[in-house]
Amino acid sequence: MTIYKHFEKATRNKIVFYNEYPVKDAGTYLRGYVLERIDESDITNQNQLTQVAGVVFRQNSKKPNNIFHEMRQYANTLLDHDCRVFVVIAPVVPGSKTLPLRNTAIKTIQNLQLPISGLRPDELPPNTKLEEYVPQFLTPFIHVIGSPNCWREVDEFLRKYPPDNLPDPTFEIESVDESNRSVTITVEQSILIQRAFHDCQNVRLVSESGGRSDTDTYRVFANLKDDLVNDAPPFQYFVKIGTREQISKEYLANRELALEHIPFHLGPRLRLDRCALGAKQGIIVCDYVSGTEKLRDCAKSGRAVPVIASLFNTTLRTWREGAQQSDQPLQEYIKKRMPDQIPKQREKLINQIENVKELAELSKFLVKTPSTPVRVGVVHGDLHSLNVLVRGGDAIVIDFEKVESSFPILLDTASLEAGLFVDGFIGDQRNGRELLSSVERLYEKGVVVDHEFIQCDLSDASAWFYDCVKQIRMQAREIELKSGQYALTLAVELIKKGCKDLNTGSSKNSKRQGLHSDDTRALAYVLAQRILSLF
């Protein structure tokens, strides 16, 4: 048991029954709670819900479909406030022709896309394991109870998975972008922030979302309610708000793969006590990594080579050493990362450089010669140059949203090279053809497949990229088990980045001088075409 649980803290002491008075049997097992009736007028009252540990909905055997209307109307609000929601299945009347009542309730909850627990193995979606469907500690969710009088189960559930800290309705939230313009947050996001920073009097969110992720990211400045240091500056955190599925996956990746396997000072420290889930969304809170710069900026100034070595030899060393050999062909893994289509504006830019090959045609090159065996292990999954921060000589990894536990570990090296290309040359004053001419030697067969050594004139504006690529490929050469495995993986990552639509509008409308993101991503696609044509 963790230490903080021994301290006295505010708890929710009410269990309420929707539209009915508590049944007598419930009081026998739920003695530690105040049992009350709750009606339509109070069930969505935020001041009321801050004291509620659980809400009981009892299915009516004569009107079993009423549970659909109740869940649709109230479940989202209750789950957002971290209330435990219990659906008690009505008993089946012997000889009744009514459809199975339990099936009615479960299908209702699933159709509303609400998180659910208490299912039997035969009630899970096809090819799904119980522990994969809903890990029990990823509360809140709706818990289905089979027996109408099984209050012992409610008591045990609440003791094992108690509700979170009390959200404060008076909590002050200010949300702005980097230009200090107001940013709108939803009601659900507001409640999640209240829960995450329950011990603070106010927070200021500064948006850091740049169109790369489906989640909203913020730098947060929080003032504690009871700070022992007088006039202390606000605490700083990094916050990500996204769908429940995204946040759950990243939370588990942080907890199980980052906290335990990445050195303490080389990854963001997840604040387990501040992470929270709602009905549809969730929030992750990490300590803010201060005093750093992005690897992209470090690389362009010619200082990234030792940092890249540190990234793979120190930061991600445990993941790398834990990799195992797999006989599944490399192509079977990486073809899953191939995009579905090329954005229209990107396709035009690609055609300006050379004739674009369609994705279907490139896929044929990809599977031409199956490559096996391959080294498989934990990978970051999105190790681009903005997800690696530099402090001194240390490489600090952030953003574990796309971690995979069993994937070719060449992915991270390839992703880093592709990321440095598409991000590092934004703003370059050369045109696309000039840039392509300066780096194309790196993508000739002897260099990218056979790892031949080449030099670059130090006066060339791409010299920094050559230095980074040589270090990355030196790391990759130690990992690949067959010639060409890195080249194939790199080609797929270049295609993936070349087809990513950032929804930032046309580059022609941007005030940035030099090459734009659309330009560098189009060039990445061209390089991928050239690599695959080597096979």
C-alpha positions as a Python dict, from the first residue, in 0.01 Angstrom:
ca = {
    (1, 'M'): (0, 0, 0),
    (2, 'T'): (139, 339, -95),
    (3, 'I'): (216, 588, 181),
    (4, 'Y'): (-35, 855, 85),
    (5, 'K'): (-325, 618, 150),
    (6, 'H'): (-245, 627, 522),
    (7, 'F'): (-319, 998, 541),
    (8, 'E'): (-668, 1120, 610),
    (9, 'K'): (-822, 1278, 303),
    (10, 'A'): (-1164, 1379, 181),
    (11, 'T'): (-1375, 1086, 63),
    (12, 'R'): (-1710, 1045, -102),
    (13, 'N'): (-1953, 894, 145),
    (14, 'K'): (-2280, 863, -47),
    (15, 'I'): (-2434, 587, -254),
    (16, 'V'): (-2749, 701, -429),
    (17, 'F'): (-3032, 506, -593),
    (18, 'Y'): (-3185, 658, -903),
    (19, 'N'): (-3558, 731, -873),
    (20, 'E'): (-3615, 495, -582),
    (21, 'Y'): (-3541, 468, -214),
    (22, 'P'): (-3253, 244, -105),
    (23, 'V'): (-3356, -119, -61),
    (24, 'K'): (-3328, -262, 290),
    (25, 'D'): (-3076, -531, 202),
    (26, 'A'): (-2831, -272, 72),
    (27, 'G'): (-2786, -111, 413),
    (28, 'T'): (-2662, -442, 557),
    (29, 'Y'): (-2352, -442, 339),
    (30, 'L'): (-2301, -72, 270),
    (31, 'R'): (-2274, 45, 630),
    (32, 'G'): (-1988, 283, 564),
    (33, 'Y'): (-2200, 494, 329),
    (34, 'V'): (-2498, 725, 345),
    (35, 'L'): (-2771, 570, 127),
    (36, 'E'): (-3008, 813, -41),
    (37, 'R'): (-3255, 848, -325),
    (38, 'I'): (-3161, 1076, -614),
    (39, 'D'): (-3400, 1218, -872),
    (40, 'E'): (-3368, 1385, -1212),
    (41, 'S'): (-3327, 1726, -1052),
    (42, 'D'): (-3010, 1631, -860),
    (43, 'I'): (-2838, 1358, -1059),
    (44, 'T'): (-2650, 1606, -1279),
    (45, 'N'): (-2592, 1865, -1006),
    (46, 'Q'): (-2216, 1906, -978),
    (47, 'N'): (-2226, 2014, -614),
    (48, 'Q'): (-2418, 1696, -530),
    (49, 'L'): (-2194, 1464, -732),
    (50, 'T'): (-1875, 1570, -556),
    (51, 'Q'): (-1997, 1368, -254),
    (52, 'V'): (-2128, 1064, -446),
    (53, 'A'): (-1921, 746, -454),
    (54, 'G'): (-2167, 536, -653),
    (55, 'V'): (-2499, 559, -835),
    (56, 'V'): (-2727, 254, -861),
    (57, 'F'): (-2964, 204, -1154),
    (58, 'R'): (-3193, -96, -1111),
    (59, 'Q'): (-3336, -240, -1429),
    (60, 'N'): (-3715, -270, -1437),
    (61, 'S'): (-3821, -614, -1564),
    (62, 'K'): (-4146, -468, -1703),
    (63, 'K'): (-3967, -180, -1878),
    (64, 'P'): (-3615, -314, -1942),
    (65, 'N'): (-3541, -63, -2217),
    (66, 'N'): (-3568, 229, -1975),
    (67, 'I'): (-3204, 160, -1890),
    (68, 'F'): (-3112, 291, -2236),
    (69, 'H'): (-3268, 632, -2171),
    (70, 'E'): (-3111, 652, -1824),
    (71, 'M'): (-2763, 566, -1946),
    (72, 'R'): (-2789, 800, -2245),
    (73, 'Q'): (-2904, 1089, -2028),
    (74, 'Y'): (-2686, 1054, -1719),
    (75, 'A'): (-2393, 814, -1765),
    (76, 'N'): (-2153, 1061, -1930),
    (77, 'T'): (-2191, 1319, -1652),
    (78, 'L'): (-2158, 1059, -1377),
    (79, 'L'): (-1847, 900, -1524),
    (80, 'D'): (-1686, 1238, -1589),
    (81, 'H'): (-1721, 1308, -1215),
    (82, 'D'): (-1565, 967, -1141),
    (83, 'C'): (-1883, 828, -984),
    (84, 'R'): (-1905, 450, -985),
    (85, 'V'): (-2213, 355, -1188),
    (86, 'F'): (-2381, 22, -1107),
    (87, 'V'): (-2646, -133, -1329),
    (88, 'V'): (-2835, -402, -1140),
    (89, 'I'): (-3001, -652, -1373),
    (90, 'A'): (-3369, -726, -1307),
    (91, 'P'): (-3462, -1086, -1220),
    (92, 'V'): (-3621, -1287, -1500),
    (93, 'V'): (-3979, -1388, -1429),
    (94, 'P'): (-4017, -1768, -1478),
    (95, 'G'): (-4205, -1847, -1798),
    (96, 'S'): (-4171, -1492, -1928),
    (97, 'K'): (-4116, -1445, -2302),
    (98, 'T'): (-3922, -1123, -2242),
    (99, 'L'): (-3582, -1106, -2414),
    (100, 'P'): (-3290, -1178, -2179),
    (101, 'L'): (-3273, -868, -1958),
    (102, 'R'): (-2898, -886, -1907),
    (103, 'N'): (-2836, -883, -2283),
    (104, 'T'): (-3061, -579, -2316),
    (105, 'A'): (-2862, -383, -2059),
    (106, 'I'): (-2520, -482, -2191),
    (107, 'K'): (-2605, -403, -2553),
    (108, 'T'): (-2746, -68, -2442),
    (109, 'I'): (-2420, 29, -2272),
    (110, 'Q'): (-2208, -96, -2562),
    (111, 'N'): (-2422, 81, -2822),
    (112, 'L'): (-2374, 406, -2632),
    (113, 'Q'): (-1996, 341, -2645),
    (114, 'L'): (-1964, 365, -2270),
    (115, 'P'): (-1688, 183, -2078),
    (116, 'I'): (-1824, -132, -1913),
    (117, 'S'): (-1708, -400, -1669),
    (118, 'G'): (-1859, -703, -1503),
    (119, 'L'): (-1892, -893, -1830),
    (120, 'R'): (-1862, -1269, -1865),
    (121, 'P'): (-1610, -1405, -2120),
    (122, 'D'): (-1891, -1501, -2359),
    (123, 'E'): (-2020, -1140, -2358),
    (124, 'L'): (-1697, -984, -2484),
    (125, 'P'): (-1649, -868, -2845),
    (126, 'P'): (-1505, -1139, -3074),
    (127, 'N'): (-1135, -1228, -3026),
    (128, 'T'): (-1109, -1014, -2712),
    (129, 'K'): (-961, -1118, -2379),
    (130, 'L'): (-1122, -994, -2058),
    (131, 'E'): (-804, -825, -1928),
    (132, 'E'): (-755, -649, -2264),
    (133, 'Y'): (-1114, -525, -2287),
    (134, 'V'): (-1126, -322, -1966),
    (135, 'P'): (-833, -338, -1723),
    (136, 'Q'): (-1015, -318, -1390),
    (137, 'F'): (-811, -29, -1253),
    (138, 'L'): (-890, 199, -1549),
    (139, 'T'): (-1195, 339, -1375),
    (140, 'P'): (-1451, 485, -1406),
    (141, 'F'): (-1685, 257, -1598),
    (142, 'I'): (-2032, 111, -1570),
    (143, 'H'): (-2029, -208, -1366),
    (144, 'V'): (-2297, -465, -1445),
    (145, 'I'): (-2426, -668, -1151),
    (146, 'G'): (-2607, -991, -1227),
    (147, 'S'): (-2795, -1038, -901),
    (148, 'P'): (-3050, -773, -798),
    (149, 'N'): (-2948, -800, -430),
    (150, 'C'): (-2572, -844, -459),
    (151, 'W'): (-2474, -544, -245),
    (152, 'R'): (-2166, -720, -116),
    (153, 'E'): (-2029, -692, -471),
    (154, 'V'): (-2095, -316, -470),
    (155, 'D'): (-1915, -279, -138),
    (156, 'E'): (-1614, -483, -251),
    (157, 'F'): (-1596, -295, -579),
    (158, 'L'): (-1592, 46, -407),
    (159, 'R'): (-1327, -66, -159),
    (160, 'K'): (-1108, -199, -436),
    (161, 'Y'): (-1164, 90, -679),
    (162, 'P'): (-1256, 397, -470),
    (163, 'P'): (-1355, 718, -651),
    (164, 'D'): (-1101, 987, -725),
    (165, 'N'): (-1049, 1311, -534),
    (166, 'L'): (-1339, 1552, -518),
    (167, 'P'): (-1368, 1789, -817),
    (168, 'D'): (-1410, 2148, -700),
    (169, 'P'): (-1686, 2341, -886),
    (170, 'T'): (-1528, 2673, -778),
    (171, 'F'): (-1196, 2583, -937),
    (172, 'E'): (-1050, 2859, -1162),
    (173, 'I'): (-926, 2754, -1507),
    (174, 'E'): (-764, 2986, -1758),
    (175, 'S'): (-684, 2844, -2102),
    (176, 'V'): (-483, 3035, -2364),
    (177, 'D'): (-265, 2965, -2667),
    (178, 'E'): (102, 3063, -2701),
    (179, 'S'): (-6, 3412, -2814),
    (180, 'N'): (-216, 3453, -2497),
    (181, 'R'): (-545, 3429, -2686),
    (182, 'S'): (-828, 3249, -2510),
    (183, 'V'): (-873, 2879, -2594),
    (184, 'T'): (-1208, 2707, -2538),
    (185, 'I'): (-1218, 2383, -2342),
    (186, 'T'): (-1520, 2153, -2320),
    (187, 'V'): (-1723, 2079, -2008),
    (188, 'E'): (-1578, 1728, -1986),
    (189, 'Q'): (-1223, 1863, -2020),
    (190, 'S'): (-1295, 2119, -1749),
    (191, 'I'): (-1412, 1847, -1507),
    (192, 'L'): (-1106, 1633, -1584),
    (193, 'I'): (-880, 1929, -1507),
    (194, 'Q'): (-1068, 1991, -1181),
    (195, 'R'): (-1012, 1629, -1080),
    (196, 'A'): (-646, 1625, -1184),
    (197, 'F'): (-564, 1944, -992),
    (198, 'H'): (-805, 1896, -702),
    (199, 'D'): (-550, 2032, -451),
    (200, 'C'): (-495, 2357, -643),
    (201, 'Q'): (-678, 2687, -623),
    (202, 'N'): (-635, 2768, -992),
    (203, 'V'): (-450, 2661, -1306),
    (204, 'R'): (-339, 2833, -1624),
    (205, 'L'): (-321, 2619, -1938),
    (206, 'V'): (-102, 2726, -2230),
    (207, 'S'): (-179, 2524, -2543),
    (208, 'E'): (116, 2353, -2709),
    (209, 'S'): (-81, 2157, -2970),
    (210, 'G'): (75, 2200, -3310),
    (211, 'G'): (-144, 1986, -3535),
    (212, 'R'): (76, 1675, -3502),
    (213, 'S'): (-137, 1485, -3255),
    (214, 'D'): (-503, 1401, -3215),
    (215, 'T'): (-476, 1502, -2850),
    (216, 'D'): (-466, 1849, -2692),
    (217, 'T'): (-140, 1928, -2511),
    (218, 'Y'): (-81, 2203, -2259),
    (219, 'R'): (186, 2348, -2038),
    (220, 'V'): (12, 2402, -1705),
    (221, 'F'): (93, 2647, -1426),
    (222, 'A'): (-80, 2545, -1102),
    (223, 'N'): (-103, 2719, -764),
    (224, 'L'): (-157, 2485, -469),
    (225, 'K'): (-426, 2560, -212),
    (226, 'D'): (-202, 2482, 84),
    (227, 'D'): (154, 2556, -22),
    (228, 'L'): (408, 2531, 261),
    (229, 'V'): (639, 2771, 75),
    (230, 'N'): (504, 3124, 95),
    (231, 'D'): (477, 3314, -234),
    (232, 'A'): (604, 3010, -425),
    (233, 'P'): (592, 3027, -806),
    (234, 'P'): (335, 2804, -976),
    (235, 'F'): (416, 2438, -1022),
    (236, 'Q'): (465, 2344, -1388),
    (237, 'Y'): (320, 2034, -1552),
    (238, 'F'): (274, 1888, -1898),
    (239, 'V'): (-86, 1786, -1968),
    (240, 'K'): (-240, 1587, -2249),
    (241, 'I'): (-616, 1550, -2300),
    (242, 'G'): (-751, 1304, -2555),
    (243, 'T'): (-992, 1020, -2608),
    (244, 'R'): (-1030, 768, -2329),
    (245, 'E'): (-870, 497, -2547),
    (246, 'Q'): (-567, 713, -2637),
    (247, 'I'): (-508, 830, -2283),
    (248, 'S'): (-550, 480, -2136),
    (249, 'K'): (-293, 341, -2379),
    (250, 'E'): (-42, 615, -2307),
    (251, 'Y'): (-99, 590, -1932),
    (252, 'L'): (-25, 216, -1938),
    (253, 'A'): (279, 267, -2162),
    (254, 'N'): (417, 532, -1924),
    (255, 'R'): (349, 324, -1616),
    (256, 'E'): (466, -14, -1741),
    (257, 'L'): (733, 67, -2001),
    (258, 'A'): (869, 415, -1928),
    (259, 'L'): (866, 457, -1551),
    (260, 'E'): (1027, 118, -1495),
    (261, 'H'): (1266, 94, -1791),
    (262, 'I'): (1385, 446, -1876),
    (263, 'P'): (1632, 616, -1638),
    (264, 'F'): (1459, 858, -1401),
    (265, 'H'): (1612, 1174, -1548),
    (266, 'L'): (1561, 1075, -1912),
    (267, 'G'): (1183, 1061, -1937),
    (268, 'P'): (885, 1267, -1822),
    (269, 'R'): (772, 1167, -1474),
    (270, 'L'): (409, 1060, -1489),
    (271, 'R'): (201, 1199, -1200),
    (272, 'L'): (-9, 893, -1125),
    (273, 'D'): (-211, 1084, -865),
    (274, 'R'): (-325, 1342, -1123),
    (275, 'C'): (-414, 1124, -1423),
    (276, 'A'): (-787, 1066, -1472),
    (277, 'L'): (-1044, 918, -1710),
    (278, 'G'): (-1399, 1027, -1792),
    (279, 'A'): (-1673, 877, -2005),
    (280, 'K'): (-1519, 965, -2342),
    (281, 'Q'): (-1192, 1146, -2264),
    (282, 'G'): (-899, 1130, -2026),
    (283, 'I'): (-612, 1341, -1894),
    (284, 'I'): (-245, 1260, -1840),
    (285, 'V'): (-27, 1480, -1621),
    (286, 'C'): (355, 1474, -1613),
    (287, 'D'): (608, 1696, -1444),
    (288, 'Y'): (723, 1955, -1696),
    (289, 'V'): (1071, 1886, -1838),
    (290, 'S'): (1240, 2225, -1807),
    (291, 'G'): (1574, 2352, -1933),
    (292, 'T'): (1563, 2158, -2258),
    (293, 'E'): (1565, 2214, -2633),
    (294, 'K'): (1422, 2000, -2913),
    (295, 'L'): (1656, 1756, -3084),
    (296, 'R'): (1570, 1923, -3416),
    (297, 'D'): (1717, 2254, -3300),
    (298, 'C'): (2017, 2085, -3141),
    (299, 'A'): (2083, 1893, -3465),
    (300, 'K'): (2068, 2199, -3690),
    (301, 'S'): (2337, 2364, -3481),
    (302, 'G'): (2564, 2061, -3523),
    (303, 'R'): (2549, 1931, -3164),
    (304, 'A'): (2325, 1624, -3195),
    (305, 'V'): (2565, 1336, -3270),
    (306, 'P'): (2655, 1253, -2906),
    (307, 'V'): (2291, 1309, -2804),
    (308, 'I'): (2169, 1055, -3061),
    (309, 'A'): (2427, 807, -2931),
    (310, 'S'): (2303, 870, -2576),
    (311, 'L'): (1941, 826, -2689),
    (312, 'F'): (1994, 469, -2809),
    (313, 'N'): (2278, 362, -2579),
    (314, 'T'): (2143, 504, -2254),
    (315, 'T'): (1784, 631, -2266),
    (316, 'L'): (1637, 340, -2465),
    (317, 'R'): (1904, 85, -2378),
    (318, 'T'): (1677, -145, -2175),
    (319, 'W'): (1419, -164, -2452),
    (320, 'R'): (1691, -244, -2702),
    (321, 'E'): (1858, -512, -2491),
    (322, 'G'): (1522, -675, -2425),
    (323, 'A'): (1452, -732, -2797),
    (324, 'Q'): (1406, -1089, -2922),
    (325, 'Q'): (1451, -1251, -3262),
    (326, 'S'): (1131, -1313, -3460),
    (327, 'D'): (1079, -1530, -3768),
    (328, 'Q'): (785, -1320, -3887),
    (329, 'P'): (897, -1127, -4198),
    (330, 'L'): (982, -761, -4145),
    (331, 'Q'): (730, -664, -4413),
    (332, 'E'): (442, -815, -4213),
    (333, 'Y'): (515, -564, -3937),
    (334, 'I'): (592, -247, -4128),
    (335, 'K'): (316, -277, -4390),
    (336, 'K'): (72, -195, -4107),
    (337, 'R'): (222, 154, -4099),
    (338, 'M'): (158, 225, -4466),
    (339, 'P'): (-94, 513, -4504),
    (340, 'D'): (-418, 481, -4701),
    (341, 'Q'): (-379, 782, -4930),
    (342, 'I'): (-164, 1077, -5030),
    (343, 'P'): (-309, 1420, -4942),
    (344, 'K'): (-411, 1607, -5258),
    (345, 'Q'): (-188, 1909, -5197),
    (346, 'R'): (108, 1678, -5123),
    (347, 'E'): (60, 1476, -5441),
    (348, 'K'): (89, 1793, -5651),
    (349, 'L'): (417, 1885, -5480),
    (350, 'I'): (557, 1535, -5530),
    (351, 'N'): (477, 1545, -5902),
    (352, 'Q'): (670, 1869, -5933),
    (353, 'I'): (987, 1680, -5834),
    (354, 'E'): (928, 1344, -6005),
    (355, 'N'): (633, 1131, -6110),
    (356, 'V'): (452, 1007, -5804),
    (357, 'K'): (419, 633, -5761),
    (358, 'E'): (88, 532, -5605),
    (359, 'L'): (86, 366, -5264),
    (360, 'A'): (-36, 37, -5412),
    (361, 'E'): (264, 31, -5646),
    (362, 'L'): (507, 107, -5363),
    (363, 'S'): (353, -170, -5153),
    (364, 'K'): (449, -420, -5425),
    (365, 'F'): (814, -311, -5392),
    (366, 'L'): (783, -348, -5017),
    (367, 'V'): (680, -714, -5018),
    (368, 'K'): (898, -820, -5309),
    (369, 'T'): (1152, -1012, -5098),
    (370, 'P'): (1035, -1109, -4745),
    (371, 'S'): (1309, -1035, -4492),
    (372, 'T'): (1351, -1262, -4189),
    (373, 'P'): (1452, -1296, -3908),
    (374, 'V'): (1404, -957, -3745),
    (375, 'R'): (1476, -817, -3398),
    (376, 'V'): (1152, -732, -3216),
    (377, 'G'): (1089, -551, -2888),
    (378, 'V'): (948, -234, -2730),
    (379, 'V'): (947, 71, -2957),
    (380, 'H'): (844, 430, -2897),
    (381, 'G'): (644, 434, -3221),
    (382, 'D'): (672, 809, -3286),
    (383, 'L'): (1036, 897, -3218),
    (384, 'H'): (1057, 1212, -3429),
    (385, 'S'): (1289, 1501, -3357),
    (386, 'L'): (1033, 1694, -3149),
    (387, 'N'): (968, 1401, -2915),
    (388, 'V'): (1333, 1393, -2808),
    (389, 'L'): (1442, 1675, -2580),
    (390, 'V'): (1805, 1765, -2513),
    (391, 'R'): (1949, 1881, -2182),
    (392, 'G'): (2327, 1894, -2177),
    (393, 'G'): (2433, 1562, -2329),
    (394, 'D'): (2116, 1380, -2224),
    (395, 'A'): (1839, 1266, -2457),
    (396, 'I'): (1498, 1285, -2287),
    (397, 'V'): (1209, 1101, -2451),
    (398, 'I'): (849, 1225, -2426),
    (399, 'D'): (505, 1131, -2565),
    (400, 'F'): (442, 758, -2525),
    (401, 'E'): (104, 759, -2699),
    (402, 'K'): (212, 519, -2976),
    (403, 'V'): (435, 274, -2789),
    (404, 'E'): (432, -84, -2918),
    (405, 'S'): (550, -374, -2704),
    (406, 'S'): (637, -611, -2991),
    (407, 'F'): (761, -444, -3308),
    (408, 'P'): (1089, -433, -3506),
    (409, 'I'): (1316, -205, -3307),
    (410, 'L'): (1457, -63, -3630),
    (411, 'L'): (1141, 147, -3632),
    (412, 'D'): (1272, 401, -3380),
    (413, 'T'): (1597, 462, -3570),
    (414, 'A'): (1410, 498, -3900),
    (415, 'S'): (1147, 724, -3746),
    (416, 'L'): (1417, 952, -3605),
    (417, 'E'): (1595, 989, -3940),
    (418, 'A'): (1270, 1055, -4125),
    (419, 'G'): (1162, 1302, -3857),
    (420, 'L'): (1489, 1495, -3870),
    (421, 'F'): (1446, 1530, -4245),
    (422, 'V'): (1085, 1656, -4250),
    (423, 'D'): (1128, 1885, -3946),
    (424, 'G'): (1492, 1989, -3975),
    (425, 'F'): (1472, 2138, -4321),
    (426, 'I'): (1161, 2349, -4267),
    (427, 'G'): (1265, 2706, -4341),
    (428, 'D'): (1564, 2597, -4553),
    (429, 'Q'): (1631, 2866, -4814),
    (430, 'R'): (1708, 2622, -5095),
    (431, 'N'): (1432, 2500, -5322),
    (432, 'G'): (1314, 2139, -5314),
    (433, 'R'): (1534, 2018, -5599),
    (434, 'E'): (1844, 2177, -5446),
    (435, 'L'): (1778, 2016, -5109),
    (436, 'L'): (1710, 1678, -5268),
    (437, 'S'): (2035, 1704, -5465),
    (438, 'S'): (2231, 1775, -5146),
    (439, 'V'): (2106, 1464, -4956),
    (440, 'E'): (2037, 1210, -5231),
    (441, 'R'): (2375, 1038, -5190),
    (442, 'L'): (2254, 915, -4850),
    (443, 'Y'): (1979, 721, -5027),
    (444, 'E'): (2188, 539, -5288),
    (445, 'K'): (2201, 158, -5259),
    (446, 'G'): (2560, 138, -5139),
    (447, 'V'): (2492, 380, -4854),
    (448, 'V'): (2137, 312, -4733),
    (449, 'V'): (2141, -67, -4791),
    (450, 'D'): (2508, -164, -4760),
    (451, 'H'): (2604, 108, -4508),
    (452, 'E'): (2903, 242, -4703),
    (453, 'F'): (3072, 543, -4545),
    (454, 'I'): (3050, 882, -4718),
    (455, 'Q'): (3161, 1231, -4628),
    (456, 'C'): (2984, 1563, -4674),
    (457, 'D'): (3147, 1898, -4737),
    (458, 'L'): (3127, 2088, -4409),
    (459, 'S'): (3028, 2401, -4596),
    (460, 'D'): (2715, 2229, -4729),
    (461, 'A'): (2393, 2339, -4555),
    (462, 'S'): (2298, 1970, -4518),
    (463, 'A'): (2618, 1873, -4334),
    (464, 'W'): (2437, 1859, -3998),
    (465, 'F'): (2193, 1606, -4144),
    (466, 'Y'): (2473, 1385, -4277),
    (467, 'D'): (2632, 1376, -3930),
    (468, 'C'): (2303, 1276, -3766),
    (469, 'V'): (2224, 1011, -4028),
    (470, 'K'): (2566, 849, -3992),
    (471, 'Q'): (2514, 813, -3616),
    (472, 'I'): (2157, 682, -3656),
    (473, 'R'): (2259, 425, -3916),
    (474, 'M'): (2552, 311, -3707),
    (475, 'Q'): (2294, 226, -3440),
    (476, 'A'): (2068, 59, -3699),
    (477, 'R'): (2352, -150, -3841),
    (478, 'E'): (2393, -321, -3503),
    (479, 'I'): (2020, -407, -3496),
    (480, 'E'): (1938, -536, -3844),
    (481, 'L'): (1976, -911, -3901),
    (482, 'K'): (1955, -904, -4281),
    (483, 'S'): (2084, -653, -4536),
    (484, 'G'): (1826, -395, -4639),
    (485, 'Q'): (1604, -421, -4330),
    (486, 'Y'): (1680, -66, -4220),
    (487, 'A'): (1630, 71, -4572),
    (488, 'L'): (1285, -90, -4598),
    (489, 'T'): (1180, 38, -4257),
    (490, 'L'): (1309, 386, -4338),
    (491, 'A'): (1118, 390, -4668),
    (492, 'V'): (790, 315, -4490),
    (493, 'E'): (855, 588, -4231),
    (494, 'L'): (933, 840, -4504),
    (495, 'I'): (611, 743, -4683),
    (496, 'K'): (413, 771, -4360),
    (497, 'K'): (549, 1117, -4288),
    (498, 'G'): (513, 1214, -4653),
    (499, 'C'): (142, 1134, -4639),
    (500, 'K'): (64, 1286, -4299),
    (501, 'D'): (-193, 1561, -4336),
    (502, 'L'): (-132, 1822, -4065),
    (503, 'N'): (-441, 2025, -4155),
    (504, 'T'): (-238, 2345, -4130),
    (505, 'G'): (-360, 2491, -4456),
    (506, 'S'): (-170, 2552, -4775),
    (507, 'S'): (195, 2637, -4742),
    (508, 'K'): (138, 2927, -4978),
    (509, 'N'): (-63, 3101, -4708),
    (510, 'S'): (214, 3070, -4451),
    (511, 'K'): (440, 3363, -4367),
    (512, 'R'): (737, 3132, -4303),
    (513, 'Q'): (1027, 3190, -4544),
    (514, 'G'): (1192, 2899, -4725),
    (515, 'L'): (1066, 2540, -4740),
    (516, 'H'): (742, 2450, -4565),
    (517, 'S'): (629, 2130, -4396),
    (518, 'D'): (434, 2031, -4708),
    (519, 'D'): (753, 2070, -4912),
    (520, 'T'): (975, 1857, -4688),
    (521, 'R'): (708, 1589, -4657),
    (522, 'A'): (671, 1574, -5034),
    (523, 'L'): (1049, 1532, -5063),
    (524, 'A'): (1036, 1255, -4801),
    (525, 'Y'): (792, 1067, -5024),
    (526, 'V'): (1027, 1106, -5320),
    (527, 'L'): (1317, 963, -5117),
    (528, 'A'): (1099, 668, -5015),
    (529, 'Q'): (1018, 594, -5380),
    (530, 'R'): (1386, 591, -5462),
    (531, 'I'): (1473, 359, -5173),
    (532, 'L'): (1205, 105, -5263),
    (533, 'S'): (1311, 106, -5628),
    (534, 'L'): (1646, -37, -5511),
    (535, 'F'): (1482, -368, -5418),
}
